[in-house]
Amino acid sequence: MGQARQIEDALRDHAHVAECTVAPLADLYERETVTAFVVMRDNVEASLDSVWDHLRSVLPGDHQPDEVHVVDTLPDDPAAEAKRRRDDADG
């Protein structure tokens, strides 16, 4: 089972996560980072810390994502969405 699938399975086990996806994204230095996008269940104010705590409790350190972002909806293509956000931030 791949790292992304393990992370997604772990995130889906979190009581407050409605949806999630994991994507490899390039950072500013063109290194690949494993990034998770999480949609929380309606009317839940779970913190990003609780998501990280859950991941740390169920996954070994080398299988955890580099970043986790709580979003309102999942992008159709996480890599394209992240690139668009970086391009928008660059001006």
N, C-alpha and C positions, 0 to 999 in steps of 0.2 A: 504494500500500500504506500502511495506517495505521500510526501510531507504535506502537501496542500490538502489532500483528502483527510489525513489524520487531524489537521488543524480544524477543518470544516466539521468533522465528526465531533471533535471536542467542543467546538463552539455551539453546535446544535444541542449538546447535552446541557448547556447552561440554561437554567430555568427562564431567564428573561430574554433570551435571543430568539427572535422570530425567524430571521433569515440571515444567511452569511455567504460570503464567497471569499476565496483566497486567490491571489494573483501574484506572479513574479513581476516586479516593476523595477525599472532602472532608476537609480538615484542620480543626484547631480553629477556624480563622478562615473556614471555608467556602470556601476556595480549593481548586480541584481539583488533586490531585497524582496523578501516574502511578506506581502502585505495582506491583512485581513480587513474586510469591510463587513460591518455588523449592523443589522437593523434590529432595534429592541422592540419587544412586544408593546402593544398599545397600553397607555396608562401606567407604564413602568418607568421608574426613575433609577434604574440600575446604573452604577457608575462604571466608567472604563476600568477603574481599579478592580472592581469585582470580576470583570471579564478576564483581566490579566491574572488575578488570583486563581481563578478557575483553571486557566490554561497552565499555569505553573504547577497546579496540583495534579494534573492528569497527563501532561506531556513532559518528556525529558527536555532539558535546556536546548539541545541542538535541534529539536523538532518544533520549537515555538516560532511564531512569526516575528519578523523584525519590527513590524508596526501593526497596530490595530486602530481602525477608525470607525467611530459610530456615525452612521449616516441615516437619513430619513428613508431613502430607497436605494436599492442596489442599482448601480449603473449597468447598462446592457453589456458594455465591454469595459471592465475595470481598468485595463491598461490604457485604453484610449481616454477614459475619463480622467485618470491621473495625469496623463500627458497634457490634456487640455488645461487642467488646473495649473500645472507648472508653467505652461505657455502663457496663461492669463496673468500669473504672478510675475512673470518676467517682463511683461509690458506689451 
